[in-house]
Amino acid sequence: MPGPGYYWIGKEEEQELLDLIRARYLFRYGDEKDPSFKHRVKTLEQEVCSGFGVKHALAVSSGTAALIVAMAAAGIGPGDEVIVPGYTFIASMSSVIFCNAVPVLAEVDESLTLDPKDVESRITPHTKAILPVHMIGNPADLNALKGIADKHNLLLIEDTAQAFGGSYKGKRLGTIGLLGTYSFNIFKTINAGDGGMVVTGNEDLYKQAFAFHDQGHFPLRMGVEVGNRAVIGQNFRMTELNAAVLLAQFRKLDKILERLRTLKARFKRQIQDIAGLEFRRINDSDGECGTILTVLLPDRKSADAVAERLNTTTVAHSGWHVYNNMENILNMRTLNPKNNPLKNQHYKGKAEYRKGMLPQTDRLLERAINISVGVVDAGLGSAFGINLESTDQEVDRQAERFRTTVESIL
Ligand SMILES: Cc1ncc(COP(=O)(O)O)c(C=O)c1O
């Protein structure tokens, strides 16, 4: 069930953890004068900043926390609409709801990421932000989305949970919008069980994000700044335990991506001439992560039949990432009904949630099958495929199995 980083957990992670446990500094803050306190959370942030060419990075406790912190820093709140794709993990919507704002669902295009044309048609006077999701490793159409955000004076926040390390036109994903967010849960490019990060080039937003994630404190607090805390925050801090594992994983990132891209290219080469088979559009073929190879069958019937024979499902039936299958969002089930953002007195819009409301997305997802390359996850519909450790022979065997299955059905 894991993502790519899991397969390469090894002696580097073990060593970082052992050093940390021996020094006993498990909290983000410690005695800066003690050389055995290695402030690994801060080091991780610094390494991501220099590796990704972004000014500020803030490590947090999860990808969901990263979205909440980013949106809180950007001032998203009651009455605001945030445009999100109907094909994403529920956190892209639930984090908006946590901020008392309203997710507005939009279509994805053949890249299975936000369709810019549909986004533009959903802009209202209440729209505050666009949240592209670089779904299963593929960069969203950022040029077009950034153009729309600039034209309508909207915030662009990149949900990069599923594409850590990927890039778009030479820039790392997450660093192109006003803010970007990452997740380090078990399904992601690198992982520490859980964890997340916010990145931004804007210093004020970084300070706001830091304060919100750490009970109102200034960046890199050394003590409790009683009397100086600017805002009421929360605790979304990352621990040194997570950062220890992530430091070791981050130092392997480019090698993980290289391996994923090599494996994916080998698999794709062997199935690309199958008559009637299409592939989802990749918005930057050098920058996509290569975690999943998504194929499109001619119609729903053939896709269902192929999926069944491969013991997997089409994306439409995969469960977790399709708006049609999110009963809690479709019925806006907030724990306290007063927190329903649609009923907030500041909300004047008309957002709705209904099965079948995104026909273009539905038609694409019912024809789509996700072949795992690095993320093996039935919830994503990628139960069939290969993984980071697959040998060339295994790749060839699975590609052949795929080919004979499709050819027997089409
Ligand atoms: C697109 C997307 N956004 C946000 C998240 C939330 O990340 P986390 O599980 O680390 O909270 C995920 C996690 O799967 C995701 O796939």
The ligand as a MOL file (V3000), in Angstrom:
LIG
                    3D

  0  0  0     0  0            999 V3000
M  V30 BEGIN CTAB
M  V30 COUNTS 16 16 0 0 0
M  V30 BEGIN ATOM
M  V30 1 C -4.0180 15.8790 -2.8330 0
M  V30 2 C -3.8430 15.7380 -1.3540 0
M  V30 3 N -3.9580 16.8240 -0.5810 0
M  V30 4 C -3.7820 16.7550 0.7480 0
M  V30 5 C -3.4830 15.5680 1.3690 0
M  V30 6 C -3.3860 15.5280 2.8530 0
M  V30 7 O -2.1730 15.0610 3.3220 0
M  V30 8 P -2.0540 14.3200 4.7450 0
M  V30 9 O -2.6040 12.9570 4.5910 0
M  V30 10 O -0.5780 14.3340 4.9780 0
M  V30 11 O -2.7830 15.1520 5.7160 0
M  V30 12 C -3.3360 14.4170 0.6190 0
M  V30 13 C -3.0230 13.1290 1.2790 0
M  V30 14 O -3.2180 12.0570 0.8340 0
M  V30 15 C -3.5200 14.4990 -0.7960 0
M  V30 16 O -3.4040 13.4220 -1.5680 0
M  V30 END ATOM
M  V30 BEGIN BOND
M  V30 1 1 1 2
M  V30 2 1 2 3
M  V30 3 2 2 15
M  V30 4 2 3 4
M  V30 5 1 4 5
M  V30 6 1 5 6
M  V30 7 2 5 12
M  V30 8 1 6 7
M  V30 9 1 7 8
M  V30 10 2 8 9
M  V30 11 1 8 10
M  V30 12 1 8 11
M  V30 13 1 12 13
M  V30 14 1 12 15
M  V30 15 2 13 14
M  V30 16 1 15 16
M  V30 END BOND
M  V30 END CTAB
M  END
